[in-house]
């Protein structure tokens, strides 16, 4: 289903040194000219004033430098912004830097010098290029960028719609292809790779990091508390085991196999076509099967460029200028236009009815965003939902989720907000790479859930992890503690000693109660019985395809399908709609001020530590979590 263009009606898309003071007696002994020493108080006051003044001056200078850099950046960026004129464009979809879900703020775009690209911009560019007579082709520029399989699926759907609607050619070129990039590239008429490049084609593997050995050396113990039926909710197992549990191994094997099988079937279907471009292959029919692809992955015999061509994974080996010359000679291409520049061409006012789009990307956290990290803040999402529901111009809401879950309190806040909106306006959820645990809890309240076959979802469950560091303090640091308490369990939840039996029993009741509530939420949202949900839940992760079969998801597709469904449920013509993004973006000046006052050396330190200490950021994130978590059951590194 092709939605037509979605123009945006609102701009949302949018030293002081001192030494000991000594007294000096005047040679004429005149009391008026004799200097008296400053008292201790006056000396300290003078020092303090000096420090304050110096700090203020440095801050002011830093502010001027910061503003000067931004003005320079804005000016230089402004020089590159031009109105597109002429014809015979090739729109370049540059995937080398990876993808975010939504377009960043104006300041983020300036700071990245336009290099960050969003799925939102990609879909808009592909959709508009199909009906734009000035555009003669699409050019996919690969280079080992990072994207998940669902994002790759989203792009492929859009490219296939583009091909079926207008028949314009799609070219793919890269120095190197990651597996999701190659998956997208198979929607192209021609796939080219640098003669010295590489195709990453080796299948999928899941790797989970276990910290128990490290924690044992440090003298840190982790108490994992989860509902008795949540054997698949294995997040805390990273801290109490050195390998996967049987349940965890089963679910990981099932969903990575499901994703891979879907992908190679699609690749085989896309590559079975007749070559009509290159003189040495013209008219030749490519035939390749999923079995062939698995054999290539098993033996790593399609990774090198000449091997990939022999195996029909690519059509030709060439340099980038060669593929550009091909587009020029065969399709009269005159100019290559970047996707960001092209997408901005379509920011005009059109349509009479608004569809609100809310992006929930990252870990689920309580409170509101401080503007530093990409995360799903419970209060922010709840406010965005409320504002969209109260906006008379908005007729339907689409919530785009790409989150593994997180804090249980924030999850409940967002789920309550979703339930409050339900019934007032149609609300549709579009799942990206992952919408699990807390991500699924808020999704289940939607009127319709759309997921990709490769989406990771479900993980309906909860757990709590309580650290205990008494051995670390006593054995390694020589620190001991003692307590005084008014009641038997006043210190029963401290990290400096093991949980008391009563405290652990209380935490067990806590996770059991939340799990029961979680299942009730899903049963209400999905119109199922609680016992039916409990059989499917248990913390188990499903692919989008599996979730559809068991009723946790309504249909398979991407963001464009979700927008169509939202319009249909609001009884609107999709072509008479525009998109409103929530929450509304701050002005550029507010963003600049926030960026200046949010400067933090801690960010740079964290980045350096993450480069030196593997998975430091993961450990840091876990150390800051609330005890009760509804999140994907592990930090899984999928080699793709």
N, C-alpha and C positions, 0 to 999 in steps of 0.2 A: 504494500500500500504506500503510495507516494503522497506526502502531505502538502506538496507545494512549498513555496517560500515562507519562511517565518521571520519577517523583518521585526526589529525591536522598536516598540513605540516609545520606550523610555530610555533614558541615558544610562540605565543601570548596567547595560552590557559593557555595560561599560565600567716661682718660689721666693718665698720671702725668707731671707737669711738674716740672722742676727748673731752678734757675739757678745761676750760679757762687756757691759758698759762700765767704764772706769771713770772716776772723777778726776778732773784736772784742775789744779789750783792756779788761778790767774797770777801772773807775775807782779801785778800791781795790787794784789790782795783785795781787789774791789769786790765786795759781796754781791754787787749787782751782776758782775760778770762771772761769778763762780757757778759752775754747773753742778746741780745736785743729782745724785743717782735716782733713776726711776725705781719706785717700789715694786715688789713682786707682782702685786695685782695689776699695776699699770703695764708692766712688762708682758704679762700674760694677755692682757686686753689688746695691747698693740700687736702682739703675735697673731692673736685670733682675727683681728681686723685685717691684718695683712694677708692671712690665708684666705679669708672670705673674699677679699678684693681680687686676689690672684685667681681664685677659683672662678669668680664671676667673669673676669676678663677672658680666661681660657675658654669658659663655656660660650661666651659671646663670640669669640674668634672661631671656635669650632662650629657654632651655628652658622656664621657667615660663610665659612668654607663649605659646609654641608649644603646650604642654599645655593652657593655659587656652582657647586658640582651639579646640582639638580637643574639649575637654569641652563647650564652648558649642555646637560644631557637632553633636556627638553628641546633646546634650540637645535642641537645636532639631529635629534630625532625628527623634529619638524621639517628639516630640510629634505628628508627622504620620503615624506608623505606627498604623493601626487595623485591627481585625479586620472583615472584610467581613460585613455583615449585610443582611438584606432580599433583595429580588429585583429583576428587571428592570434588570440592569446592561448598559451598553455598555462594552466593553473598548477603550480607545484605544491604538492602536499609533502612537506619535509618532516619525516618521522625520526630523524636522527637524534633529536633531543628528548624523545619520549612524549607522553601526553598527560595532561591534567583533564579533569572532567569539565570544569567551567572556565571561561575566560577570566584571567586574573584582573585585579584592579588596574586602573590607569597607571598608578605609580609602579606596580609590579611589572607592567608591560614596559614602562620606560627603563626601569632598572635592568631588565633582561635584554634591553635593546631590541625588543620584538622577537626574541628567539624562542620564548615559551609559547607553545601552541596547545590549544585545548580541543577536546572532542567537539565541543560546541561550535568552534570555528570550522573545524574539518567538515562536519555534517552540513553546516550552512553553505560552505563553498561548493561541496559536491552537489548539493540539491539545486543551488542556483545555476551552476555551470551547465546543468542538463538542458536548461531552457534559454541559455544565453547564447545568442548567435555569434557573439564575438569570440567565444571559446571553441577551440578546435580539438583539444585533447586535455587529459589529466596526466600529470607526471608524478609518480610516487618515488620520492627520494629516500632510500634506506641507508642505514649505516650502523646497525647494532644498537638501535635505540631501545628503551625499555617501555613495554606496555604489557598489560595482562591479556590473557586469551579472550576475555569477553570484550575488551576494547578492540582487539583485532577483529572479532566477530562483528562488532558494531560497524566498523569501517567497511568490512567486506559486504555487509548487507547494503550499505549506502552505495558502494561502488557497483554492485550487481544491479541495483535499481537504476543507477545512472546509465549503465550499459544497455539495459533493456528498454529504457525510455528514449534515449537519443542515439545510441549506437556509436557515439564518439569513442575514439581509441583511448585506452589507458596504458601507459608505459610505466614500468618499474625498473629502477636502476639502483645499485648500491655497491659500495666497496665491500660491504659485509652485510649479511642478513641474520638477524636473530630468528628464532623459530616463529614467534608471533608475527614478525615482519614478513617472513616468507609466506606465511599463511595469508596475510593481506595481499601480498604481491600476486598470488595465484588468481586474483580477480582481474589482473591486467591481461591485455592482449599480447604484450611482449614483456618478458622478464630478462633483464641483462645484469651481468655482474662484472666487476673489474677483473681483468685477467690474473691479477695477483691477490684477489679477494678471498672470501670464504662464505660458505653457506653453513650455518649451524643447524644440522639436521641429525639429531641423535635420540629423539624421544624425550619423554618427561620423567623426571625423578624428583621425589620429595625428600628433603633433608631437614631433620629436626635437631636443634641444638639442645644438649642436655648439660646442665650446670651442677649436677650433684657432686661430681668429683671436685670441682672448684670449691663448692660450698663446704664440703667435708674438710678440705685443707684449711679453710678459713675458720672452721668451727661454727658454721651457721646451719641451723636446721629449719626446714620449712614444713609446716603442718598443712596438708591439703585437705580441705573440707568440701565435700560435694554431696548432692543427693545420692541415696543408695542406688538409684536406677541410672545414674549418669555416668556409666562406664566409658562412654565415648567422649565425655567432656574432659579432655586429657591435658588441658593447659598446664596445670600445676605439676604434671608428671615430669616436666623438664627439670624440676627442682628436687624430685624425690626418686627418680629412676635414672638409669644410664642407657636405656634403650626404650623402644616403643612397646606399649602394652599390646596384647593381641587385638583388642577392639580398635585401638588407634591404627595399627598396621592394616587391619581389614578396611577401615573406612578410607584411609589414604590411598591404598591400592585401588579401591573401587572407583574413587572419583578421578584420580589421575589417569586411570585406564579409560574411563568414560570420556574425559576431555580429549585424550589423545586419539581414541578411535573415531570420535566425531570429526576431529581435525583432519586426519589422514583420509577419511572418506570424502570430505569436502575438497581437499587438495586434489585427490584423484579425479573427482568429477570436474573440477575447474581446469585441470591440465589436459583432459581428454578433448583436444580440439585440433583443428587444421591450421597449420602455420601458413600465413599469407603475406609475410613481410620480407623475410630474408631469402636472397636468391639461392642459397645453398640448401635451404630447407623448404622452399615454397611448395605448398600443396601437400606436404607430408602430414599424415595423421599421427598424432601422439596417442599412444595407448599405455596407460599406467594404472596399476591396481593398488588398493591398500596393502596387499601382501607384498608387492614390490617395494612400497615405501617403507614397510617395517623391516624388510631385508636390508635396505639401504641404511636405515637407522641402526640396526643391529651391528652392521659391519663397518659403519662410518665410511662408506664408499661413495658418498655424494657431497662431501664437505668441500673438497677442492674444486675450483672453478671448472677445470676440464672434465672432472668426474661428474659434477652436477649437470653439465651439458650433455654428456654421454647418457646420463640416466633420465634425461628430459625434465629435470627440475628447472632448468633455465633454458632460454632460447638462444642466447648468444653471449660471448665474452667480448667486452669492448670498454672503452674509456667513456667518461661522461660526455665529452665533446662529440663522440660518435653518436650517442643516442640523441643528443640535441640536433645534430645534423640530420639524422634520420627523420625526426619530427618535422624539421624544416623542409626537407626535400619531398617527403611523402604527404605531408598534411599542411604545407605552406605556413608553418608556425613562424610568427614574427617576434614574439616577445613572451618570456616566461615571467609570470606574476606569482608572488608568494601568496600563500593561503590567507595570511592575516590581512594583507593589503586588499586582496580580492573580497574577502568576507565583509570588510568594512564598507565596500561599495553598496552593500545591500542593507545598510542600517537606515532605513527610511520608514516614515509613518504610513502604515497601510493596515487595513482591517479594522473592524469595529468592536471586537470582543477580545478580552485578554485571557490568556492561559498562564497562570503563575508557574514558574519553574523554581524549585528549591533544591539546592545541591547539598548533600550530606556526604562528605568525603573525609575519610580518616578515622582515627580512633574516637570512640564516644567518651566525652569528658563532661563533668558537671560544670555549671556556671556559664559564663560568657567568654568569648574569644578576646585575647589580648593583642590580636593582630600579628602574632609571631609565627604560629605554626598552623599547618593545614590539619584541622581536626573537626569533629562534629561535637559542638557544644550544645548541651541539652537546652539551656535557656534560649540560645539563639534560634535553634530550629523551632522551638515552641512559639516564640514571638513571630517568626516568619510565617508559620502556619496560621496564627491568629490574624496577623495583618492581611494576609492573602484572603482569608475567609471574610474579613470585614470590608475588603475593597470591592465596591459595587461594579467596577469595570472588569473584575476578574470573574470568569464564569466557571473555571475548572482549575485544578491544581495537579501538577506532576511533581512528584518527589523522586529525585535521582539519587540512589544510594550506592556508595562504594565504600563500605565500612565493615571491619571484622567484629565490631561491637566494642564493649568497654564497660564503663561504670553502670551499675544497676540503677542507681538513683537517677542518672541522666536518662537512661533507657525508659524508666517509668514516666519521667517528665514528658518526653517526646511522644510516648505511646498515648498518654492522656490527652495531649494536644491533638494527635491524629484522631482519636475517638471523638473529641469535641467538634472537629471539623466535619467528620463523617455525617452524612445526611444533610448538611447545609449546602455543600457543593461537591460535585464529583471529584474524587481524588484518586489518582493512579500512581502506582510506584513503578519506576524503571530501575531494575537492578543492573549494575555494571559488573565488575570483576568479582566482588564479594559483597554480600548483604546477609551477614550471619549474626546469630545470637541477638544482641541488642539491636543490630541492624535489621534483623528479621522481625523482632518484636514490634517495632514501629511500623514496619511494612505490612504486617498482617491486618492492620486496621484499614487498609485502603480498599476501595471498591473493586479494584482490579490490580493484579501484580503481573508485570511483564519481566521476564528474565531471559538471559541468553542460555543456550544449552551448556555453555562452559562456565556460567556463574557458579560460585560457591555460596550456598545458602543453608538455611536450617540452623543447626547447632543450637537447638532449643534446650537450654540448660543453664546452669549457674555453678560457680565455684567460689571458694574463698581460700586465700593463702595467708597464713600467719607465720612470719619469720620469728626465730628465737636465736639470740646471739650471745647467750651467756658464756659459751665456750670460747668464742672469739674474744670477748672482753677479758676473761680470766686467764686463758692460756697464752694468748698472743699479745695482749696489751697490758696484762697485770691489773685489770680493773675489776673490782667486786662491787656488789650492790647489797643494800639492806633495806628493809621496808618497815613502815608502820602503817597500819590500816584500821579502819573503823568497822569494816565488815569482812566476812570470810573471803569474798572474792574481789575486794577493792583493787587488788593488783593482779587479778587473774588474767587480764588481757595484755600485760606488758610484754615487750619483745625481749626483755632481759631475763626471762625465765619461762619454762614450759607452760602451756595453757593448763589451768586447773581443770579437773574433770567437769565441773559445773560450767566453766566458761566454754569448753569445747562443746558441751551438750547444747548450750545456748546458740553457738554458731551453727551447729548442725541443724537445729530447729529453724534458724534464720534461712539457710540455703534451701531447706525443704519447703518452707513457706513460700519463698520467692519462686521456686520451681513450679509449685502448684499454681501460683498466680500467673506465671508465664504461660503455662498450659491453658489456663482459663482464658487468658487474653487471646491466644491463638484460636481456641475453640470458638470464641465469640466472633472474632474477626473473619474467620474462614468458614463460619457456619458449620462447625463440626462438633462432635461430642468430645468431652474432655478425655474419656478413656481412649478414643481414637487418636487424639493428639499425643497422649502419653506413649502409645505404642510407637509412634513415629519419632518422638522427641529423643529423650535420653542423651541429649548433647550431640547427636549424630549430624555430620555434615553431608550435604547432598549437592550434586550438580543441579543446574537449572533444569536439565532434562529429567532427572530423577524426581525433582521436586514437583514438576508438572504431573508426572504419573501418579504421585501420591496425594495431590491436591493442595500442596503448599504454594503452588504458583498456578496462575490461570492460563497464561499463554507464553509462547517463546517469541522473542523479537527484541528490538532495540528501542532507543529513545524516540525515534520517529513514529513507531507503532504506538508507543505510549501516548504521544501527543494526539495522534489520530483517535485513539480510544477515548481520551479525555474530551476532545471536541464532540465526538459522537454522543457520549453520555450527557453532555451539556446541550444536546440538540443543536449543534452549530455546524456550519460549513467550515471545514478546516482552512479553506482559502480566505475566509473572512475573519481570521484570528491573528493576533500578534502575541509575542511572548513578553512577559513581565518577570524579571528576575528578582528573587527575594533571597536574603535581606537586601535592601536598597544600598547601593554603593555610596560611600562618603565622597565629598568633593575632593579634588586633587590636593587642595591646600590642607584639608583635614588629614588626608593620608600622609602628606609630607610631615606635618607636625607629629602625628602618631609615630611615624618611622624615626623621627629625630629623638623623641623622648623615650622610645622603646629600644634605643640602641643598647646593646648588651654584649659585653666582652664574653659573657658566658656562652653565647652562641658559638663564637669562634673556638673557644676552649672545647666545647662539646664536639664540634666538627673535627678538631685535631685528635681528640681522644678516640673518636669513632674510627679514624683512619689508622690509629696505632693499635687499639684494642678491639679485636673482632667482636661484633655484636654489643659494643658498649652502649649504644643508644637503646637497644632492646632491654638491657639490664636496667638502665636508668629509667626507662618508661615503667618497667615492672615495679621499681622501688617507689614510684609515686602513685601507684594505683590505690584506689579504695579497696578495702578487704573483699567486698562482694562484687564479683565481676560476671557480666553476661557478655562473653566475647568468644571469638573463634578459639577452638580448644588448643591452639598451639601457635607458636611463631614458626611457620613452615617456609623453608626456602625451596621454591620449586625451580629446578634448573630447566629453563626453557629457551 
